[in-house]
Amino acid sequence: MGRRRQGREFALQSLYLTDVSGMSGAEAATTVGAGSKLDTLTREFAKVLIDGTEDNRPSLDGHIRSVAKNWELGRMASVDRTLLRLASYELLHCPDTPVSVIIDEALEIAKAYSSHDSSKFINGILDKIKLERIGGDSPIPKKSTKKKSPRKSG
């Protein structure tokens, strides 16, 4: 298993612990990492994911809510909700990682930590969230960054 996969799994475990226990990401990472043999680079990658997901959680939850029709976040399995937040963070805030890699990794991790049906659910949500990153027709409203040009008088 590659370092980035290990980092994502470590981040998922830590973020899951924050979701169910109310611990901070740092506390959860310390707990999950006790006795772990992950190298420094893997831990650093996981820390970026944990911190980014925690810092952007309200926004990420908003993105997930906007595409998860008829699904309240509180009704989702905690592992699924946590994995959706983590993958959404990567999709929306880590442009150097290819979309297909983020989604494939999330699906493989879902199969390992949740159910096969969860991977289908997660795939459906992430397919919609990825549209914001790639500029497709997204149900997520975008903020306009285009400046209006001054009108030419004629």
Buried (B, 14 or more C-beta within 10 A) or exposed (E): EEBBBBBBBBBBBBBBBBBEEEBBBBBBBEEBBEEBEBEEEBBEBBBBBBBBBBEBBEEBBEBBEBBBEEBEBEEBBBBBBBBBBBBBBBBBBBEEEEBEEBBEBBBBBBEEBBEEEBBEBBBEBBEBBBBBBEEEEBEBEEEEEEEEEEEEEE
